[in-house]
Amino acid sequence: MSLDLDARLTIERLGARGEGVARTPRGLVFVPYALAGETIRAEVDGERGRLVEVLNPSPDRVDAFCPLFGACGGCAVQTLAAPAYAAWKRGLLVDALANARVETSVRDLVPAHGEGRRRVVFHARVDARGRARIGFMQARAHTLVEIDACPLLAPALARAPAVAQALAHETRAAGKPLDIAITATDGGLDVDLRGLGPIDDAQRQRLVALCERLDLARLSNHGVTILARREAFVRMGGARVLPPPGAFLQATEAGERALAALVAEAVGEGARIADLFAGVGTFALRLAGRAEVHAVETDEAALAALSKAARATQGLKPVAVEKRDLFRRPLTREEMSRFDCVVFDPPRAGAEAQAEALAGADAPRVVAVSCNPMTFARDARLLVAGGYDFAWAAPVDQFRHSAHVEIVGLFTRARKRKARRGLLSR
């Protein structure tokens, strides 16, 4: 497809990445920031388009609330009115399931932005003049967009850009691209530096002094603690958890609560639950309030944090932990036979091997949690092929204005039911 500096396009729909999709005689063209139903002018290079002018705007178009929208790559969709936005985001899950030929009831989108994101990663770069700059990357580019505030961050992260700037300035002599991950915890800001490499004693002392001056709860370098001034703990249900440096947490507190509530609903009244890819206990520590839980995770530090929190929390039923790589060694049918429900929440790649094992098991309930509609649909297809009924799926929106969506799905069957052949189709 050749270069066209003044193409007139009609946008058919929003794509899976939040871009407007236009159909042309030479193929599809994807135009960021264009909306369905709009007629636009664009510069087109191959299948990529750059929005130049909106000739006929969508009735769903609204003003962007952030002055950096369109430059910063953090948000894909800010100019779409709330009802159309919710329909588009729910549609990401509906389309993924349809493409996998799996049918179920898809609930309305659950809003879960809450007060905003409690964790953020800033990129830090040193320019030609030796000045440290921090911000987010432009969409599909290596260009850094400097920021001093982000309206999507929770109030507890209001000073995070200034903290990142100070740390970037302190470490600029290393001359390396640096990522600065900052999490808001009940103890204060928890910061993990990534990309700095080993530090010497002199640099460690400077970072310790800066940690004190910035009043950080904890400062780490690639997961290794430099200084812990206060416990960087978070609460999960009734438990108080101290995650290891750089540990994964759900992006918003509201998102974590929404996902946990859906998981609890789906689990039902089971007395014995397996929580696979358990992390630091997002679901296990809540479910243990009413059931025995077997938590499986490959990250030893995360598992230790989960176990310590479970032991320190009164009123929980027993929580057993197991370190295990579920990608290489999924739980077997025999191991899963003792559980009333199996919950699994894998990374974006999904859990194909574990889903295949689950398809041959006879757990009455399986609860799948995912941040990727495509791999969720693939794993759901395996479970349905193995004889499970796909009861419902719920999309959750904690990454507001992005193309990311979280999902919880419930699969049920009676024990020892014979697996049926074939797949459900739309």
C-alpha positions as CSV (number, residue, x, y, z in Angstrom):
1,M,0.0,0.0,0.0
2,S,1.5,3.4,-1.0
3,L,1.8,6.6,0.9
4,D,-1.2,8.9,0.7
5,L,-0.8,12.3,2.4
6,D,-4.5,13.4,2.0
7,A,-6.8,10.4,2.3
8,R,-10.5,10.7,3.0
9,L,-11.7,7.8,5.1
10,T,-14.9,6.6,6.7
11,I,-14.4,4.8,10.0
12,E,-16.4,1.6,10.3
13,R,-15.6,0.7,13.9
14,L,-13.1,0.9,16.8
15,G,-10.6,-1.9,16.8
16,A,-9.2,-4.0,19.6
17,R,-6.5,-1.3,20.3
18,G,-8.9,1.6,20.3
19,E,-8.1,2.7,16.8
20,G,-10.6,3.7,14.2
21,V,-10.8,1.1,11.4
22,A,-11.4,2.1,7.8
23,R,-11.9,-0.2,4.9
24,T,-10.3,0.8,1.6
25,P,-9.8,-0.9,-1.8
26,R,-6.2,-1.7,-0.7
27,G,-7.1,-3.1,2.7
28,L,-7.8,-2.0,6.3
29,V,-6.4,1.2,7.7
30,F,-6.0,1.8,11.4
31,V,-6.2,5.4,12.6
32,P,-5.6,6.3,16.2
33,Y,-8.1,8.7,17.8
34,A,-10.7,8.4,15.1
35,L,-14.2,7.1,16.1
36,A,-16.7,4.8,14.5
37,G,-19.0,6.6,12.0
38,E,-16.7,9.5,11.4
39,T,-15.5,10.8,8.1
40,I,-11.9,12.0,8.4
41,R,-8.8,13.2,6.6
42,A,-5.7,11.2,7.3
43,E,-2.1,10.6,6.2
44,V,-1.9,6.9,5.3
45,D,1.2,4.8,5.1
46,G,0.4,1.2,4.5
47,E,-2.1,0.1,7.1
48,R,-1.3,2.9,9.5
49,G,-3.1,6.3,9.4
50,R,-2.5,9.6,11.2
51,L,-5.6,11.6,11.9
52,V,-5.4,15.1,10.3
53,E,-8.9,16.4,10.5
54,V,-12.4,15.1,11.5
55,L,-14.7,16.1,8.8
56,N,-17.9,14.6,10.2
57,P,-17.6,13.9,13.9
58,S,-19.4,11.1,15.6
59,P,-22.3,12.1,17.9
60,D,-20.4,10.1,20.6
61,R,-17.4,12.4,20.3
62,V,-16.5,14.4,23.5
63,D,-13.6,16.6,24.4
64,A,-10.5,14.9,25.8
65,F,-9.8,15.8,29.4
66,C,-6.0,15.6,29.3
67,P,-3.9,18.1,27.3
68,L,-1.5,15.3,26.4
69,F,-4.0,13.0,24.8
70,G,-2.9,12.2,21.3
71,A,0.8,12.6,22.3
72,C,1.2,10.4,25.4
73,G,0.6,6.8,24.6
74,G,-1.0,6.0,28.0
75,C,-4.6,6.4,26.8
76,A,-6.1,5.1,23.6
77,V,-9.7,6.4,23.9
78,Q,-10.6,9.6,25.7
79,T,-13.0,11.3,23.3
80,L,-15.7,8.6,23.3
81,A,-18.8,9.2,25.4
82,A,-19.3,6.9,28.3
83,P,-22.2,4.7,27.0
84,A,-20.4,4.1,23.6
85,Y,-17.1,3.5,25.5
86,A,-18.7,0.9,27.7
87,A,-20.2,-0.9,24.7
88,W,-16.9,-0.9,22.9
89,K,-15.0,-2.3,25.8
90,R,-17.6,-5.0,26.5
91,G,-17.4,-5.7,22.8
92,L,-13.7,-6.6,23.1
93,L,-14.7,-9.7,25.1
94,V,-17.8,-10.5,23.0
95,D,-15.7,-10.4,19.8
96,A,-12.9,-12.6,21.3
97,L,-15.4,-15.2,22.4
98,A,-17.2,-15.1,19.0
99,N,-13.9,-15.6,17.2
100,A,-13.2,-18.6,19.4
101,R,-16.7,-19.9,18.7
102,V,-17.6,-20.0,22.4
103,E,-20.9,-18.8,23.6
104,T,-22.0,-17.5,27.0
105,S,-23.8,-14.6,28.7
106,V,-21.6,-11.6,28.8
107,R,-22.5,-9.1,31.5
108,D,-22.3,-5.3,31.3
109,L,-19.0,-3.7,31.8
110,V,-18.1,-3.2,35.5
111,P,-16.5,0.3,36.0
112,A,-13.6,-0.1,38.4
113,H,-11.4,3.0,38.0
114,G,-12.3,4.2,41.5
115,E,-9.9,6.9,42.8
116,G,-7.5,6.0,40.0
117,R,-4.4,3.9,39.4
118,R,-2.3,3.0,42.4
119,R,0.7,1.9,40.5
120,V,2.6,3.6,37.6
121,V,5.8,3.1,35.7
122,F,7.7,6.1,34.4
123,H,10.3,5.9,31.8
124,A,13.5,8.0,32.4
125,R,15.9,9.1,29.7
126,V,18.9,11.4,29.7
127,D,18.9,13.9,26.8
128,A,21.9,15.2,24.8
129,R,22.4,18.0,27.3
130,G,22.6,15.6,30.2
131,R,19.2,16.5,31.6
132,A,17.1,13.7,33.0
133,R,13.5,13.5,31.6
134,I,10.6,11.3,32.8
135,G,7.3,10.5,31.3
136,F,5.4,7.9,29.2
137,M,6.2,6.7,25.7
138,Q,4.3,7.9,22.7
139,A,2.0,5.2,21.3
140,R,4.0,2.8,19.1
141,A,7.1,5.0,19.2
142,H,10.3,5.4,21.2
143,T,9.6,9.1,21.8
144,L,9.4,10.1,25.5
145,V,6.5,12.4,26.3
146,E,7.4,14.3,29.5
147,I,4.7,14.7,32.1
148,D,4.4,16.4,35.5
149,A,0.9,15.1,36.3
150,C,-1.5,12.4,35.1
151,P,-5.3,12.7,35.8
152,L,-5.6,8.9,35.9
153,L,-3.5,8.4,39.0
154,A,-5.0,8.0,42.4
155,P,-4.5,11.0,44.8
156,A,-1.9,9.0,46.7
157,L,0.3,9.1,43.6
158,A,0.0,12.8,43.1
159,R,3.6,13.4,43.9
160,A,4.9,10.4,41.9
161,P,6.1,12.4,38.9
162,A,8.2,14.6,41.1
163,V,9.6,11.6,42.9
164,A,10.4,9.9,39.6
165,Q,12.1,13.1,38.3
166,A,14.3,13.3,41.4
167,L,15.4,9.7,41.1
168,A,16.0,10.1,37.4
169,H,18.2,13.1,38.1
170,E,20.1,11.3,40.8
171,T,20.8,8.3,38.6
172,R,21.4,10.1,35.3
173,A,25.2,9.6,35.4
174,A,24.7,5.9,34.7
175,G,23.5,6.9,31.3
176,K,21.1,4.0,31.0
177,P,17.4,3.9,30.1
178,L,15.6,3.5,33.4
179,D,12.1,2.5,34.4
180,I,10.8,3.8,37.8
181,A,7.8,1.8,39.2
182,I,5.9,3.5,41.9
183,T,3.1,2.0,44.0
184,A,0.9,3.7,46.5
185,T,0.7,1.6,49.7
186,D,-0.7,2.2,53.1
187,G,2.8,2.9,54.3
188,G,3.6,5.4,51.6
189,L,5.2,5.3,48.2
190,D,7.0,2.1,47.2
191,V,9.6,2.5,44.4
192,D,11.4,0.0,42.4
193,L,14.2,1.0,39.9
194,R,14.5,-1.1,36.9
195,G,17.4,-1.0,34.4
196,L,20.0,0.7,36.7
197,G,22.1,-2.4,37.1
198,P,24.4,-3.0,40.1
199,I,25.1,0.0,42.3
200,D,28.3,0.8,44.3
201,D,28.4,1.9,47.9
202,A,28.6,5.6,47.0
203,Q,25.5,5.4,44.8
204,R,23.7,3.4,47.4
205,Q,24.4,6.1,50.1
206,R,23.1,8.8,47.7
207,L,20.0,6.8,47.0
208,V,19.4,6.2,50.8
209,A,19.7,9.9,51.4
210,L,17.3,10.7,48.6
211,C,14.8,8.1,49.9
212,E,14.9,9.9,53.2
213,R,14.4,13.3,51.6
214,L,11.5,12.1,49.4
215,D,9.9,10.3,52.4
216,L,9.5,7.0,50.6
217,A,8.3,3.9,52.4
218,R,10.7,1.7,50.4
219,L,13.2,2.0,47.7
220,S,14.5,-1.0,45.7
221,N,16.7,-1.7,42.7
222,H,15.3,-4.5,40.5
223,G,13.6,-6.1,43.5
224,V,16.5,-5.8,45.9
225,T,15.7,-3.4,48.8
226,I,18.0,-0.4,49.2
227,L,16.1,1.1,52.2
228,A,12.8,0.2,53.9
229,R,11.7,3.1,56.1
230,R,8.2,1.9,56.7
231,E,6.2,-1.2,55.8
232,A,4.8,-0.8,52.3
233,F,1.8,-2.9,53.1
234,V,-1.6,-3.2,51.3
235,R,-4.9,-4.6,52.6
236,M,-6.6,-7.6,50.9
237,G,-9.9,-8.2,52.6
238,G,-9.1,-8.5,56.2
239,A,-5.4,-9.3,55.6
240,R,-2.5,-7.0,55.8
241,V,0.0,-7.9,53.1
242,L,3.6,-6.8,52.6
243,P,4.3,-7.4,48.9
244,P,7.9,-8.0,47.8
245,P,9.5,-5.1,45.9
246,G,8.1,-4.8,42.4
247,A,5.3,-7.3,43.1
248,F,2.3,-7.4,40.8
249,L,-0.9,-5.8,42.2
250,Q,-4.1,-4.9,40.4
251,A,-3.9,-1.4,38.9
252,T,-6.6,0.1,41.0
253,E,-8.0,-0.7,44.5
254,A,-11.5,-0.6,43.0
255,G,-10.5,-3.0,40.3
256,E,-9.1,-5.5,42.8
257,R,-12.3,-5.3,44.9
258,A,-14.5,-5.8,41.8
259,L,-12.6,-8.8,40.6
260,A,-12.5,-10.3,44.1
261,A,-16.3,-9.9,44.4
262,L,-16.9,-11.6,41.1
263,V,-14.6,-14.4,42.0
264,A,-16.3,-14.9,45.3
265,E,-19.7,-14.9,43.6
266,A,-18.5,-17.5,41.1
267,V,-16.8,-19.7,43.7
268,G,-20.1,-20.2,45.5
269,E,-20.2,-22.3,48.7
270,G,-17.3,-24.6,48.0
271,A,-15.3,-25.7,51.1
272,R,-12.0,-26.5,49.4
273,I,-10.6,-24.1,46.8
274,A,-7.4,-24.1,44.7
275,D,-6.1,-20.6,43.8
276,L,-3.7,-21.0,40.8
277,F,-1.3,-18.2,39.9
278,A,-2.1,-16.8,43.3
279,G,0.4,-14.0,43.5
280,V,0.4,-12.2,46.9
281,G,-3.1,-13.4,47.7
282,T,-5.5,-11.1,45.9
283,F,-8.2,-13.9,45.9
284,A,-6.8,-16.5,48.3
285,L,-6.7,-14.2,51.4
286,R,-10.3,-13.2,50.8
287,L,-11.6,-16.7,50.0
288,A,-10.0,-18.0,53.1
289,G,-12.5,-16.2,55.1
290,R,-15.0,-19.0,54.3
291,A,-13.1,-21.9,52.7
292,E,-9.8,-23.8,52.9
293,V,-7.5,-22.5,50.2
294,H,-4.5,-24.1,48.4
295,A,-2.5,-21.3,46.8
296,V,-0.1,-22.1,44.0
297,E,2.4,-19.6,42.6
298,T,5.9,-19.7,41.0
299,D,7.2,-16.5,42.6
300,E,8.7,-17.6,45.9
301,A,8.8,-14.1,47.4
302,A,5.1,-13.4,46.5
303,L,4.1,-16.8,48.0
304,A,6.0,-16.0,51.2
305,A,4.1,-12.7,51.5
306,L,0.8,-14.5,51.0
307,S,1.6,-17.1,53.6
308,K,2.8,-14.6,56.2
309,A,-0.3,-12.5,55.8
310,A,-2.5,-15.6,56.1
311,R,-0.8,-16.7,59.3
312,A,-1.1,-13.2,60.8
313,T,-4.8,-12.7,60.0
314,Q,-7.4,-13.9,62.5
315,G,-10.5,-15.7,61.4
316,L,-9.1,-17.3,58.3
317,K,-9.5,-21.0,57.4
318,P,-6.3,-22.9,56.6
319,V,-4.2,-21.5,53.7
320,A,-1.7,-23.9,52.2
321,V,0.9,-22.7,49.7
322,E,2.8,-24.4,47.0
323,K,5.7,-23.1,44.8
324,R,5.1,-24.5,41.4
325,D,5.6,-23.4,37.7
326,L,2.1,-24.1,36.4
327,F,3.2,-23.5,32.8
328,R,5.7,-26.4,33.0
329,R,3.8,-28.5,35.5
330,P,0.1,-27.8,35.7
331,L,-2.0,-29.4,38.5
332,T,-3.1,-32.8,37.3
333,R,-6.6,-34.2,37.2
334,E,-6.0,-36.3,40.3
335,E,-4.6,-33.3,42.3
336,M,-7.6,-31.1,41.3
337,S,-10.2,-33.8,42.2
338,R,-10.1,-32.8,45.9
339,F,-11.2,-29.3,45.3
340,D,-14.8,-27.9,45.0
341,C,-13.6,-25.0,42.9
342,V,-10.4,-24.1,41.0
343,V,-9.6,-20.4,40.4
344,F,-6.9,-19.5,37.9
345,D,-5.6,-16.0,37.1
346,P,-2.6,-16.3,34.8
347,P,-0.5,-13.6,33.1
348,R,-1.5,-12.2,29.6
349,A,-0.3,-15.4,27.9
350,G,-3.1,-17.3,29.5
351,A,-2.9,-20.8,31.0
352,E,-3.3,-23.2,28.0
353,A,-1.6,-26.2,29.7
354,Q,-3.5,-25.7,32.9
355,A,-6.8,-25.2,31.0
356,E,-6.2,-28.5,29.2
357,A,-5.6,-30.3,32.5
358,L,-8.7,-28.7,33.9
359,A,-10.8,-29.8,30.9
360,G,-10.1,-33.4,31.9
361,A,-10.8,-32.8,35.6
362,D,-14.1,-33.0,37.5
363,A,-14.0,-29.9,39.7
364,P,-17.6,-28.7,39.9
365,R,-16.6,-25.1,39.3
366,V,-13.8,-23.4,37.5
367,V,-13.3,-19.6,37.8
368,A,-11.1,-18.0,35.1
369,V,-9.6,-14.6,35.6
370,S,-7.8,-12.8,32.8
371,C,-6.5,-9.5,31.5
372,N,-6.5,-10.7,27.8
373,P,-9.7,-11.4,25.9
374,M,-7.9,-13.5,23.3
375,T,-6.2,-15.9,25.6
376,F,-9.2,-16.0,27.9
377,A,-11.4,-17.1,24.9
378,R,-8.8,-19.7,24.0
379,D,-8.7,-21.2,27.5
380,A,-12.5,-21.0,27.7
381,R,-12.8,-23.0,24.5
382,L,-10.6,-25.8,26.0
383,L,-12.8,-26.0,29.1
384,V,-16.0,-26.1,27.0
385,A,-14.6,-28.8,24.8
386,G,-13.8,-30.7,28.0
387,G,-17.5,-30.7,29.0
388,Y,-17.8,-27.6,31.1
389,D,-20.8,-25.3,30.8
390,F,-19.8,-21.7,30.4
391,A,-22.2,-19.9,32.8
392,W,-21.2,-16.3,32.4
393,A,-18.4,-13.8,31.8
394,A,-18.0,-10.3,33.3
395,P,-15.7,-7.6,31.8
396,V,-14.1,-5.2,34.3
397,D,-12.7,-1.8,33.4
398,Q,-9.9,-0.8,35.8
399,F,-7.6,0.5,32.9
400,R,-10.0,3.3,31.9
401,H,-9.4,4.9,28.5
402,S,-7.1,2.1,27.4
403,A,-7.8,-1.0,25.3
404,H,-7.2,-3.3,28.3
405,V,-10.0,-5.2,30.0
406,E,-10.1,-7.6,32.9
407,I,-12.4,-10.7,32.8
408,V,-13.9,-13.1,35.2
409,G,-15.7,-16.2,33.9
410,L,-17.6,-19.1,35.6
411,F,-17.5,-22.7,34.3
412,T,-19.6,-25.5,35.9
413,R,-20.4,-29.2,35.7
414,A,-21.4,-32.0,37.9
415,R,-18.7,-34.3,39.2
416,K,-17.8,-37.3,37.1
417,R,-19.8,-36.0,34.2
418,K,-18.7,-37.5,30.9
419,A,-16.9,-34.9,28.7
420,R,-18.9,-34.1,25.6
421,R,-17.4,-33.7,22.2
422,G,-17.3,-30.6,20.1
423,L,-17.6,-27.0,21.0
424,L,-20.4,-24.5,21.5
425,S,-20.8,-22.3,18.5
426,R,-22.5,-19.0,17.9
